[in-house]
Amino acid sequence: MKKYNLSSITGVLFKNSVAAEQDNSDSNKQDPHVGREDENTDRGNWSSKREYMLSMIGYAVGLGNVWRFPYLAYKHGGGAFLIPYTIMLAVAGLPLFLESSFGQFCSQGPINVWKSVPILQGVGMLMMLVSTFVAIYYNVIIAYSIYYLFASFQHPLPWSAKPCNSTVTYNITVAALNVTAENQTCKNEFSAGQSPSEKYWDEVVLQRTSSMDETGPVVWHLALCLLLAWILVGAALFKGIKSSGKVVYFTATFPYIVLFILLIRGVTLEGAKDGIEFYIGSKSNLTKLADSEVWKDAATQIFFSLSIAWGGLTALSSYNKFHNNCYQDSIVVCITNCGTSVFAGFAIFSILGYMAHIYQKPVSEVADAGFGLAFIAYPAALSELPISPLWSILFFVMLITLGLDSQFAGIEVITTCLQDANPKLLKSKRGIVTTVVCIVLFLLGLPCVTRAGIYWVNLIDTFCAGWILLVAGLLEVLGLSILYGGNRFIKDIEMMIGSKSTLFWLWWRACWFFITPVVLSIILVWSLYTFTSPTYGSVAYPKWGIALGWCMTAFCLIWIPILAVWKVCKASGGPWQRIKAACSPTEDWGPYLECHRGERYGTRGATDANIFVISNKSTRL
């Protein structure tokens, strides 16, 4: 060991003290409350807090808020459903949403953030792979919306035609793309019991085959719409958060304007009262609360609606400044997301009530979830309104903007992980990385725009965006609360937002250590126990399709044990020492910038020459 004389030690102390004071001065100049320049010049920061919040809200508020929550509410007792929904927000939503604070703390994406618990780094890989699979088909849904948007510039709307027979054909021109879809004669296999809007969806838009075994050719008008969707995503993300942060001013706010307009229009229609009452009014059924299925659906809706364990929350928050109030942000985003779901239900069901009145049917027979609501039931209702093209245009622009916000964050997960893995090589190539990712995912998405494409979309959604996320969420909360340490996690948050009382953290400790893991475990076991092979309507999937779906699930999950074993093997010592090392933070874990590492994390990469560092922010003994 080297020896130091008094003068050399004094010199080192003085030099490092001055350097630390300079670092503190620079940090104060770059405090989010003082200036807007990038605090982290290596990775960059959001241009403003407003852009971050709009991006987070846009990510959390997606298509599920419009086409799934209202359906679940009326299915499970109307207003009574809000009780388990709110409870699950408190015990499963908010505790896990604070994963965003972990990304902000270390300024890393969903893979590198697991330097805190290296043995669980496969969870970050799982999140990235899930985001990749979902990005493939999610943009296909946006492509459907783009196609309907172009088709809406006609009067009457093409799906408002009378039920077709053997001599009637549909013809649709997408003027903006100079593409004319081939005339499609109504086929006997789809004709029985179908509405005009359903026929249009199956035979004109999808040109759907009778099963997944019949792939058919690429549907070129959908392929071109998919290309346009990827161009929009690539252009918005070309400069990373610096460009997407500007786009969200429109994409995150416009859906609220449209929902408000549709609500005002909807409540003035005859039959709207019946729709709203069916949704959440006087027909609420409190006895439904005794049904365990209601609680399961409430928990899963909260989990997926908030986009927990997808990696996007971590990726977006990693570009925050260190002292941003991540705790407050999490509360605001969660409440906004859930409030949007409830608000959207009023807008949706007021018009579905009008549709039920027109067709003299119960609301339950016109209400649906997923594709049925977005591309069959609701377009059919809009076609009955005066000036129907206007309402249709607004609705599909709303769907596009809702989808784009979520897609932005999904692609951000992929690019952030790639850049964090190779920061020196890819730091200055953000635009190239984004372009390559978009091109590759566009090509991978082409099977989803064949005539059997809807089966692929439904298959990926079932096997890559279902219970597999519950696995990621459960491992995340167990890893943070047990292996990393819930109390240590709390101290990390306090380094960013300031010290809080023990009482302040009482509820969060209860959730992280017990309530949330138990709730997620029950939902996961139940989801696996009740899992059934997917179908699209009455069409069953072939055995090879189901097998392929399980292969996609296995490909995402297998990285958890692979990376865990690799981390253990890479460590030194005996078996127990290796496991213990793989469960402990790496040497470079902690805040990204030296000026934020404080006494708890010291100086990254300390050497003998700077073992003794004394300043008002960092000390290593």
Order of alpha helices (4+ residues) and beta strands (2+ residues): alpha-alpha-alpha-alpha-alpha-alpha-alpha-alpha-beta-beta-beta-beta-alpha-alpha-alpha-alpha-alpha-alpha-alpha-alpha-alpha-alpha-alpha-alpha-alpha-alpha-alpha-alpha-alpha-alpha-beta-beta-alpha-alpha-alpha-alpha-beta-beta
